[in-house]
């Protein structure tokens, strides 16, 4: 490893039957409400699988907060998703300061990470937000959806400095894994 490079240590979160059931429940509600209200995916194909993967990342982050004793003021798990809510992210309290947390979840071939890995944040979604005063936590699952890990985090305001990949389905900022902060630093505030 070159001098100055740091290696983050992902936080693996155990998956059990209840974890899978909760993720499936909330993903189903999103898909059903979207269909009933004529909503279409804004980014990519949408569908149950995409929403299930997203809920896996959010559920993993919630479990992490519970394990670490982080106070959670708001969670993005609702009984209805008929209305879009741009600010329906986590709100946590660290050292008496409220922080908004958005969780992004990727599906990787396996969770053996390499320093060349890039994580994506949709360009349009990012640019549509007027306020970037929040933190993005990146999570990843394997293709079999049997493992989930929190990879690290980055202040959203820093994302705009990264190049945009245009050769993918939906253009996105490409953030190198090596630039994420370790989840242990998240707890320290």
C-alpha positions as CSV (number, residue, x, y, z in Angstrom):
1,X,0.0,0.0,0.0
2,X,1.4,3.4,-1.0
3,X,2.2,5.9,1.7
4,X,-0.8,8.0,2.7
5,X,-3.3,5.4,1.5
6,X,-5.6,4.1,4.2
7,X,-7.5,0.9,4.2
8,X,-11.1,1.1,5.5
9,X,-12.5,-1.9,7.3
10,X,-16.1,-2.6,6.3
11,X,-18.6,-3.5,9.0
12,X,-20.3,-6.8,8.3
13,X,-23.9,-7.0,9.6
14,X,-25.5,-10.4,10.2
15,X,-28.5,-11.4,8.1
16,X,-31.2,-13.5,9.7
17,X,-34.7,-14.4,8.8
18,X,-36.2,-11.3,10.5
19,X,-33.7,-9.1,8.6
20,X,-34.8,-10.5,5.3
21,X,-38.5,-10.4,6.1
22,X,-38.3,-6.7,7.1
23,X,-36.4,-5.8,4.0
24,X,-38.9,-7.7,1.8
25,X,-41.9,-6.1,3.6
26,X,-40.7,-2.5,3.0
27,X,-39.6,-3.2,-0.5
28,X,-43.0,-4.7,-1.3
29,X,-44.8,-1.6,0.1
30,X,-42.6,0.7,-2.1
31,X,-43.3,-1.3,-5.3
32,X,-47.0,-1.7,-4.5
33,X,-47.6,2.0,-3.7
34,X,-45.5,3.1,-6.7
35,X,-47.6,0.8,-9.0
36,X,-50.9,1.9,-7.6
37,X,-50.0,5.6,-7.9
38,X,-48.6,5.3,-11.4
39,X,-45.1,6.2,-10.3
40,X,-42.1,5.2,-12.5
41,X,-38.6,4.7,-11.4
42,X,-36.6,7.9,-11.7
43,X,-33.2,6.1,-11.9
44,X,-32.8,2.8,-13.7
45,X,-35.2,-0.1,-13.7
46,X,-36.6,0.1,-10.1
47,X,-38.6,-3.0,-9.2
48,X,-38.7,-5.2,-6.1
49,X,-35.1,-6.4,-6.4
50,X,-33.7,-2.8,-6.4
51,X,-35.8,-1.7,-3.5
52,X,-35.0,-4.9,-1.6
53,X,-31.3,-4.3,-2.0
54,X,-31.8,-0.7,-0.9
55,X,-33.7,-1.7,2.2
56,X,-30.9,-4.2,3.0
57,X,-28.4,-1.4,3.2
58,X,-30.8,0.8,5.3
59,X,-31.6,-2.1,7.6
60,X,-27.8,-2.8,8.0
61,X,-27.2,0.8,8.9
62,X,-30.1,0.8,11.4
63,X,-28.6,-2.4,13.1
64,X,-25.2,-0.7,13.1
65,X,-26.7,2.3,14.9
66,X,-28.3,0.0,17.5
67,X,-25.1,-1.9,18.1
68,X,-23.0,1.2,18.5
69,X,-25.5,3.0,20.7
70,X,-26.2,5.8,18.1
71,X,-29.5,7.5,18.8
72,X,-31.8,7.3,15.7
73,X,-34.4,10.1,15.6
74,X,-36.0,9.1,12.2
75,X,-35.8,5.9,10.1
76,X,-36.8,5.6,6.4
77,X,-39.1,2.7,7.0
78,X,-42.8,3.6,6.4
79,X,-46.1,1.9,6.2
80,X,-46.9,3.8,3.0
81,X,-44.8,5.3,0.1
82,X,-47.6,6.8,-1.9
83,X,-45.9,10.2,-1.7
84,X,-42.3,10.9,-2.6
85,X,-40.4,12.4,0.3
86,X,-36.9,13.8,-0.6
87,X,-36.0,14.0,3.1
88,X,-36.9,10.5,4.1
89,X,-33.5,9.5,5.2
90,X,-32.1,8.6,8.6
91,X,-31.7,11.3,11.2
92,X,-29.2,10.2,13.9
93,X,-27.8,12.1,16.8
94,X,-24.0,11.9,17.3
95,X,-22.5,14.0,20.1
96,X,-25.7,15.9,20.5
97,X,-25.7,16.9,16.8
98,X,-28.5,15.8,14.4
99,X,-27.1,14.3,11.2
100,X,-29.0,13.3,8.1
101,X,-27.8,10.0,6.6
102,X,-28.5,8.6,3.2
103,X,-27.6,5.0,2.6
104,X,-26.6,3.8,-0.9
105,X,-26.3,0.1,-1.5
106,X,-24.4,-1.7,-4.3
107,X,-24.5,-5.3,-5.4
108,X,-21.0,-6.7,-5.8
109,X,-19.8,-10.0,-7.2
110,X,-18.4,-10.7,-3.8
111,X,-17.5,-8.6,-0.7
112,X,-13.7,-9.0,-1.2
113,X,-13.0,-5.4,-1.8
114,X,-10.2,-4.0,-3.9
115,X,-8.8,-0.4,-3.9
116,X,-10.0,0.1,-7.5
117,X,-13.6,-0.3,-6.6
118,X,-15.8,2.7,-7.4
119,X,-19.2,3.3,-5.8
120,X,-21.9,5.3,-7.5
121,X,-24.2,8.2,-6.6
122,X,-26.7,9.0,-9.3
123,X,-25.8,12.4,-10.9
124,X,-29.4,13.6,-11.4
125,X,-30.4,12.6,-7.9
126,X,-27.4,14.4,-6.5
127,X,-27.9,17.6,-8.6
128,X,-31.6,17.7,-7.9
129,X,-30.9,18.3,-4.2
130,X,-30.3,21.9,-3.2
131,X,-28.8,21.0,0.1
132,X,-25.8,18.6,0.4
133,X,-25.5,18.9,4.2
134,X,-25.8,15.2,4.8
135,X,-23.7,12.1,5.0
136,X,-23.8,9.2,2.5
137,X,-23.1,5.7,3.9
138,X,-22.2,3.2,1.2
139,X,-23.3,-0.4,1.8
140,X,-22.8,-3.5,-0.4
141,X,-24.2,-7.0,-0.6
142,X,-23.1,-10.0,-2.6
143,X,-25.1,-11.2,-5.6
144,X,-26.7,-14.0,-3.6
145,X,-27.9,-11.4,-1.0
146,X,-26.6,-13.5,1.8
147,X,-24.0,-10.9,3.1
148,X,-24.2,-7.2,3.8
149,X,-21.5,-4.8,4.8
150,X,-21.3,-1.1,5.5
151,X,-18.3,0.0,3.5
152,X,-17.7,3.5,4.7
153,X,-19.1,7.1,4.5
154,X,-18.5,10.5,2.9
155,X,-20.0,13.9,3.4
156,X,-22.4,14.5,0.5
157,X,-20.8,17.9,-0.2
158,X,-17.6,16.1,-1.3
159,X,-19.3,14.0,-4.0
160,X,-19.4,16.7,-6.6
161,X,-15.6,16.6,-6.9
162,X,-15.6,13.1,-8.4
163,X,-15.9,12.4,-12.1
164,X,-19.3,11.3,-13.6
165,X,-19.4,8.0,-15.4
166,X,-21.6,8.4,-18.4
167,X,-21.1,4.9,-19.9
168,X,-23.6,3.3,-17.5
169,X,-27.4,3.1,-17.5
170,X,-27.8,6.2,-15.4
171,X,-24.8,8.7,-15.2
172,X,-23.4,8.7,-11.7
173,X,-20.5,10.2,-9.7
174,X,-17.8,7.5,-9.3
175,X,-16.4,7.6,-5.8
176,X,-13.3,5.5,-5.1
177,X,-13.7,3.1,-2.2
178,X,-10.3,4.3,-0.8
179,X,-11.8,7.8,-0.4
180,X,-14.5,6.7,2.0
181,X,-14.1,7.2,5.8
182,X,-14.1,4.2,8.0
183,X,-17.3,3.4,9.9
184,X,-15.4,3.5,13.1
185,X,-14.8,7.2,12.5
186,X,-18.6,7.7,12.0
187,X,-19.1,6.6,15.6
188,X,-16.5,9.0,16.8
189,X,-18.2,11.9,15.1
